[in-house]
Amino acid sequence: MKIRKMVCWLALALIAILSSCSKADDETNDFRVAPVDGGKSVKITRYDGKKQTVRIPSKLHGITVTEIGDNVFNGKDILKVTIPSSITTIGNGTFRGCEHIFNITIPNNVTTIGSDAFRGCENLTKIIIPNKITAIANGTFRGCEKLVSVTIPISVTSIGNNAFNGCTALTGITLPNTITSIGENAFANTNFPDITIPASVTAIGDAAFAYSGLTSITIPNTVTSIGIGSFYECTKLTSVTIPNSVTTIGSAAFRNCTALTNITIPNSVTSIGDLVFYYCTNLTSVTFEAEIPANNIGSSYTALFPGDLRTKYLAEGVGTYTRPNSDVYIWTKQ
């Protein structure tokens, strides 16, 4: 009787071990790899599994996994991914279009996250960017509609084009004072009401905050140019401070900012593009602190300002111009 029980226990143990090995083998077989660093490590190049909870192994075939390649999980129906600490690189479009993924932790050893890496991860709510990342690449979190919290470390110096475009649930974001450039459309189509642009920033890219929910913005005195359409159709924007370091305001920079009531153009500005304040219907006070040549202040064929302000300024020069309300076409120098 005792021998029979012992045999049964041994059989059950063997089944458990074989089942465990089979599961491990199945997980290993879900991944395709390629050697990197002269064969010292491997990169995952493809995922063939069907699981919704994915655990990326730290080793495959006895070799350390250090990279997740381009588009490996692109469009996969996964909910959660565990990334091992051995990973240093996440490729372009790696998790792009993983619409149902809601939980992902990026290990601290990751030094590179490729463009569009998490683009379209519509259910991702929170992300902490590790402190070895120096650049947020183009389109990294574009279209992450439910992303409410992002932590950007002081190691980051640039935010790429479309990096957070369409992150409509973001309630706010803190930019460290190490960032020097904000790319095109970086925060377009977002809803947070304010943001502090750090004094380390020297350029604001084209359409960087277009269609956003900003209500006020203070541009630091390190910025020398405001890109084309930077604040295009920020219909809630009521207050803008342009510093005395800006020399160029790009075309349509504040176009359709219908809540804007006053603006001061500092004496550092030497060029204003076409349509900069076009359709700023509630703009009633504009102060010019510098003489800007006619050929550097938009085109006479475009509506640079509401009403006759361009013509008045070119005729009468530096000063403050007002109109009583948005229905009045004629501006008066004070």
Secondary structure, DSSP 4 states (H G I P E B T S, - for coil): -HHHHHHHHHHHHHHHHHHHHHHHHHHHHTEEEEEEGGGTEEEEEEE----SEEE--SEETTEEEEEE-TTTTTT---SEEE--TT--EE-TTTTTT-TT--EE---TT--EE-TTTTTT-TT--EEE--TT--EE-TTTTTT-TT--EEE--TT--EE-TTTTTT-TT-------TT--EE-TTTTTT---S-----TT--EE-TTTTTT---SEEE--TT--EE-TTTTTT-TT--EEE--TT--EE-TTTTTT-TT--EEEE-TT--EE-TTTTTT-TT--EEEE-S---GGGB--TTS-SSSTTHHHHHHHH-SEEEE-SSTT----EE-
